[in-house]
Amino acid sequence: MAESLTKDLDLSKYPHINKGLAGIVAFSSTKSFIDGQQGKLIYAGYTIDTLAENATFEEVCFLLWNDRLPTKPELDELNARLQNKRKLPDTVLDYLKNTSSNAEPMSVLRTAVSMLSDFHKVEADTSKEYRINKAISITSKMPTIIAAFDRIRNGKEVISPLSEQSTAFNFLYMLNGEEPGEQAEKTMDLCLILHAEHGMNASTFTNRTICSTESDMYSSITGAIGALKGPLHGGANQAVMKMLLDIEEKDADPVGYIKERLADKEKVMGFGHRVYKTMDPRARILRGMSKQLSKETGHETLFEWSEAILKTMKDEKGIDPNVDFFSATVYYSMGIKPDLYTCIFAMSRVSGWTGHYIEQAENNRLVRPRALYTGKKDLDWVPVEER
C-alpha cells in the first residue's frame, strides 16, 4: 500500500527515504569502523584480528569506554572494579527465583537489567567517570543474571560470583558450578571480544536514541536488549543451532536440507549481512575456533555439516556466513544451551552499548528523524451511524 502511494509523491522533497535506513548516517562515532567490501572490522583503531590475538575482554571494555587501551595499573583497577560489582541486589535475585522457569532468557535478562536501575542512586552528576561507573556496574552484573537464571530454571543452586578472575572465567564458573579450564576461559573471552561492538546496528541505534532523550543508561541498555532479542538481530545464532539440531534429528543430508529450504523460499539464518559483502571477519575467526573445539569435544559432525552448508549457500546464493553462523557451534561445543546464545551476545555487546551511550551523552542531540506520510488527507467526517 505504502509503496504504491509513494509513486505520486515528489521524492525530491524526501532525499533520504531508505527502507531500514540503509546507508543513512545518523551519528558520528569513534567506537568502530566496518569496511564491508574488504571484510574488515576495527574497534577504536584496532582491527578485530589484532584484538582477538592479543586483548582480553576487559581491555576491550576499557578501549570502548575511553578510546584507548589501558595501562597496566588502569587495567588492574578496572578488573578490580568489575569483580567488585558482580553481586546482584537481593530483590533482583528474588525475581530470578520467582519468575517462570519457562520464560525466555532474553526476556528475563531485559527485566532484570531494568530492575538494576532501582539500586543505583540517581545523581545530577554528568561526568564521564560517573557514566563509566554505571557501565562497569551493568557489565559486571549481566553474566551473574544469566548464569543465575539458568541454574534456577534447572533446579540448581545459584553460584555466587567470584571476587577474582576474568569475566569469562567467572561466567563459566557460575554457569557450570566448576572452574573452567584455561582453553574454555580463553574461548569464552574471545567470543566476548568478537561480539563487543559492531557499528550502528539496530540495538546500538536503539540505545543511542534512548540516550538522546537524556534517559538513564539502564533504560538505554534495556531497550538495546529488547532490540537484540529479535531473530533478525541477536537471535540468529540460536536459529542456526536449531537448524543444525533439526538436521541431526531428521538424519538429513545437510546439502539437501539447505537446498530444500531455499527452494521453499525459507530464510537460512547465519548468512548474509547488511554491511559485509564478503565473509564477516568475526565469522572467519569463529570458523577456526569451531573446527578446533569440535575436535576436542566430539562435535566434528556439526562442524562438517556447517562447512557443507557454507559451501552450498555460497554456490546457490553467493553469500557468506556472518558472526552468528559459527558462534552457534562454538557455544554448543562448550556445552551452552542454545537459548542462552543471545544472552551471551548481550553480555558482550553491553560494552559497546555503554561506550556508545557515553559518546552520545557527551555530544547529545535528540534523535528526531522524519517519516514520509503515505496515508490519505482531509477526509470528510462521517457520523458513526452512517459508517
C-alpha positions in Angstrom: 0.0 0.0 0.0 2.7 2.5 1.1 4.9 1.7 -1.9 2.0 2.4 -4.4 1.3 5.7 -2.7 4.8 6.9 -3.0 4.6 6.8 -6.8 2.6 10.0 -6.8 4.9 11.9 -4.4 7.7 14.3 -5.3 10.6 12.2 -3.9 13.0 15.1 -4.5 11.5 16.6 -1.3 12.4 13.4 0.6 16.0 12.7 -0.4 16.7 10.3 2.5 13.9 7.7 2.2 15.7 4.4 2.6 14.0 1.3 3.8 15.6 0.2 7.0 17.6 3.4 7.0 20.1 1.6 4.7 23.1 3.9 4.0 21.8 6.8 6.2 24.4 8.3 8.5 22.7 9.1 11.8 25.7 9.6 14.1 29.5 10.0 14.1 31.4 7.7 16.3 34.9 6.6 17.3 33.8 3.2 18.6 34.1 1.0 15.5 34.6 1.1 11.7 33.4 -1.6 9.3 34.7 -2.0 5.7 32.1 -4.2 4.2 34.0 -4.7 0.9 37.2 -5.9 2.5 35.6 -7.6 5.4 37.4 -5.5 8.0 36.3 -4.6 11.5 38.0 -2.0 13.7 37.4 -1.2 17.3 38.6 2.3 18.2 41.6 2.0 15.9 42.5 -1.7 16.4 41.5 -4.5 13.9 39.4 -7.3 15.3 42.2 -9.7 14.4 44.7 -7.7 16.5 42.3 -7.7 19.5 41.4 -11.3 19.1 45.0 -12.3 19.2 46.2 -10.0 22.0 43.5 -8.5 24.1 41.3 -9.5 26.9 37.6 -8.6 27.1 38.3 -6.3 30.0 40.9 -4.4 27.8 38.3 -4.1 25.1 35.8 -2.7 27.6 38.3 0.0 28.6 39.0 0.7 24.9 35.4 1.2 24.0 34.8 3.4 27.0 37.9 5.5 26.7 39.1 5.2 23.0 42.5 3.9 24.1 44.0 0.8 25.7 44.6 0.8 29.4 48.0 1.0 31.1 48.8 -1.9 33.5 47.6 0.0 36.6 44.4 1.1 34.8 43.6 -2.5 33.7 44.2 -3.8 37.2 41.9 -1.1 38.6 39.2 -1.9 36.0 39.4 -5.6 36.8 39.0 -4.9 40.5 36.0 -2.7 39.9 34.3 -5.2 37.6 34.9 -8.0 40.1 33.6 -5.9 43.0 30.3 -5.1 41.2 29.2 -8.7 40.2 26.8 -9.4 43.1 23.1 -8.9 42.4 20.7 -7.0 44.7 18.5 -9.4 46.7 15.4 -8.1 45.0 16.7 -8.9 41.5 17.8 -12.4 42.7 14.4 -13.0 44.2 12.9 -12.0 40.8 15.0 -14.6 39.1 14.0 -17.2 41.6 10.2 -16.5 41.3 9.7 -15.8 37.6 8.6 -18.6 35.3 11.3 -21.2 34.7 9.9 -21.4 31.1 10.5 -17.7 30.4 12.7 -16.7 27.5 16.2 -16.0 29.0 16.4 -12.7 27.0 13.1 -11.6 28.4 14.4 -12.3 31.9 17.6 -10.5 31.2 15.8 -7.5 29.9 13.6 -7.3 33.0 16.4 -7.9 35.5 18.6 -5.2 33.9 15.8 -2.8 34.1 15.4 -3.6 37.8 19.0 -2.7 38.5 18.2 0.9 38.0 16.3 0.9 41.3 19.5 0.3 43.1 21.7 2.9 41.5 21.5 6.3 43.2 20.2 9.0 41.0 22.6 11.9 40.9 23.0 15.1 38.9 26.5 14.0 38.0 27.1 14.2 34.3 30.8 13.4 34.3 32.3 10.7 32.2 33.6 8.9 35.2 30.1 8.7 36.7 28.8 7.1 33.4 31.7 4.7 33.3 30.9 3.6 36.8 27.4 2.7 35.7 28.8 0.9 32.6 31.0 -1.1 34.9 28.1 -2.0 37.2 25.8 -3.2 34.3 28.6 -5.0 32.5 29.7 -6.9 35.7 26.1 -7.9 36.7 24.8 -9.2 33.3 26.8 -12.5 33.5 25.6 -13.1 37.0 21.9 -12.6 35.9 22.3 -15.0 33.0 24.1 -17.8 35.0 21.8 -17.4 38.0 18.6 -17.8 36.0 19.9 -20.8 34.0 20.7 -22.6 37.2 17.5 -21.7 38.9 15.3 -22.8 36.0 17.2 -26.2 36.0 16.6 -26.7 39.8 20.3 -26.0 40.7 21.7 -23.9 43.4 22.8 -20.4 42.4 26.6 -20.0 42.4 27.8 -16.7 43.8 30.2 -14.7 41.7 33.9 -14.7 42.4 35.7 -11.6 43.6 38.6 -12.5 41.3 39.3 -13.9 37.8 38.2 -12.7 34.4 34.6 -12.1 33.2 34.8 -15.2 31.0 36.2 -17.4 33.9 33.6 -16.1 36.3 30.7 -16.6 33.9 31.6 -20.2 33.1 32.2 -20.9 36.8 28.7 -19.5 37.8 27.0 -21.3 34.9 28.6 -24.7 35.4 29.4 -24.8 39.1 33.1 -25.6 38.4 36.2 -23.7 37.5 36.7 -23.7 33.7 40.0 -24.9 32.1 42.4 -22.4 30.5 41.2 -23.2 27.0 37.5 -22.8 27.9 38.2 -19.4 29.5 40.2 -18.3 26.5 37.5 -19.4 24.1 34.7 -17.6 26.0 36.9 -14.5 26.4 37.5 -14.4 22.6 33.7 -14.8 22.0 33.1 -11.8 24.2 35.7 -9.7 22.3 34.2 -10.6 18.9 30.7 -9.6 19.9 31.6 -6.5 21.8 30.9 -3.8 19.2 29.7 -3.6 15.7 28.8 -0.1 14.5 25.3 1.3 14.1 23.3 -1.9 14.3 19.6 -2.0 15.5 20.3 -2.4 19.2 23.1 0.3 19.2 20.8 2.7 17.4 18.1 2.0 19.9 20.5 2.5 22.8 21.7 5.9 21.4 18.2 7.0 20.6 17.0 6.4 24.1 20.2 8.1 25.4 19.4 11.2 23.2 16.2 11.8 25.3 18.5 12.2 28.3 17.1 9.0 29.8 19.4 6.9 32.1 21.8 4.2 31.0 19.7 1.4 32.4 16.8 2.4 30.2 19.0 2.6 27.1 20.6 -0.9 27.8 17.1 -2.3 28.5 15.9 -1.0 25.1 19.0 -2.4 23.4 18.4 -5.8 24.9 14.9 -5.7 23.5 16.2 -4.9 20.0 18.8 -7.6 20.2 16.2 -10.1 21.2 14.7 -10.1 17.7 15.7 -13.1 15.4 16.9 -10.8 12.7 19.5 -9.3 15.0 20.9 -11.2 18.0 18.6 -14.3 17.9 20.1 -15.6 14.6 22.8 -17.9 16.2 20.1 -19.6 18.2 18.2 -20.2 15.0 21.4 -21.6 13.4 21.8 -24.2 16.2 18.1 -25.1 15.9 18.7 -25.8 12.2 21.7 -28.0 12.9 19.9 -29.9 15.5 16.9 -30.4 13.2 19.3 -31.9 10.6 20.6 -34.2 13.2 17.2 -35.2 14.4 15.9 -35.9 10.9 19.2 -37.7 10.0 19.1 -35.4 6.9 21.7 -34.6 4.3 22.8 -31.0 5.1 23.2 -30.1 1.5 19.8 -31.4 0.5 18.2 -29.9 3.6 19.5 -26.4 2.7 18.6 -26.7 -1.0 15.1 -27.7 0.0 14.8 -24.7 2.3 16.0 -22.4 -0.4 13.5 -24.0 -2.9 10.7 -23.3 -0.4 11.9 -19.7 -0.1 12.8 -20.2 3.6 15.5 -18.0 5.1 18.7 -19.7 6.1 19.9 -18.0 9.3 23.5 -17.1 9.8 24.2 -16.0 6.2 24.4 -12.6 4.6 24.9 -9.2 6.2 23.6 -5.7 5.6 27.2 -4.4 5.6 29.6 -7.1 4.7 29.9 -8.1 1.0 32.4 -10.8 1.9 32.9 -13.1 4.8 32.3 -11.4 8.2 35.8 -11.2 9.8 34.4 -12.4 13.1 32.9 -15.5 11.3 36.4 -16.2 9.9 37.9 -16.3 13.4 35.0 -18.3 14.8 35.3 -20.8 12.0 38.8 -21.7 13.2 37.5 -21.9 16.8 34.6 -24.1 15.8 36.9 -26.5 13.9 39.3 -26.8 16.9 36.5 -27.1 19.5 34.5 -29.7 17.6 37.5 -32.0 17.5 38.2 -31.5 21.2 34.5 -32.1 22.2 33.4 -34.8 19.8 31.2 -32.5 17.7 33.1 -32.9 14.5 29.9 -33.8 12.6 28.3 -30.5 13.4 31.4 -28.7 12.0 31.4 -30.8 8.9 27.7 -30.0 8.3 28.4 -26.3 8.9 31.1 -26.4 6.2 28.8 -28.2 3.8 26.1 -25.6 4.4 28.6 -22.8 3.9 29.6 -24.2 0.5 26.0 -24.8 -0.5 25.0 -21.2 0.4 28.0 -19.8 -1.5 27.2 -21.9 -4.6 23.5 -21.4 -4.6 23.1 -17.8 -3.3 26.6 -16.3 -3.5 26.5 -15.2 0.2 28.9 -15.7 3.0 28.3 -16.6 6.7 28.0 -13.9 9.4 29.1 -13.9 13.0 26.1 -16.0 14.1 26.8 -19.0 11.9 29.9 -20.4 13.6 29.3 -18.9 17.0 26.4 -21.3 17.3 28.6 -24.4 17.1 31.3 -22.8 19.3 28.8 -22.2 22.1 27.2 -25.7 21.6 30.6 -27.3 21.8 31.2 -25.6 25.1 28.0 -27.1 26.5 26.0 -23.9 26.5 22.2 -24.2 25.8 21.1 -22.6 22.5 18.5 -20.4 24.2 21.4 -18.7 26.1 23.3 -17.7 23.0 21.6 -14.3 22.5 22.1 -13.5 26.3 25.8 -14.1 25.9 25.8 -11.9 22.9 24.2 -9.2 25.1 26.7 -9.9 27.9 29.4 -8.9 25.4 27.7 -6.2 23.4 26.9 -4.2 26.6 30.5 -3.0 26.5 29.8 -1.4 23.1 26.3 -0.2 24.0 27.6 1.6 27.1 30.5 3.1 25.1 28.0 4.5 22.6 25.8 5.8 25.5 28.8 7.7 26.9 29.7 9.1 23.5 26.1 10.1 22.7 25.7 11.8 26.1 28.9 13.8 25.7 27.7 15.4 22.4 24.0 14.9 22.5 21.1 16.0 20.3 17.6 14.5 20.5 17.1 11.9 17.7 14.1 13.0 15.6 14.0 11.7 12.1 11.2 12.5 9.6 8.7 10.0 8.4 7.1 10.0 4.9 3.3 10.1 5.3 1.6 7.9 2.7 -1.9 8.0 4.0 -5.0 9.9 2.9 -5.6 13.6 3.8 -8.5 15.9 4.5 -11.2 13.2 4.7 -14.8 14.3 5.4 -16.2 13.3 8.8 -19.0 10.6 8.6 -21.2 10.2 11.7 -20.8 6.8 13.4 -24.4 5.7 12.4 -23.6 6.2 8.7 -20.3 4.4 8.5 
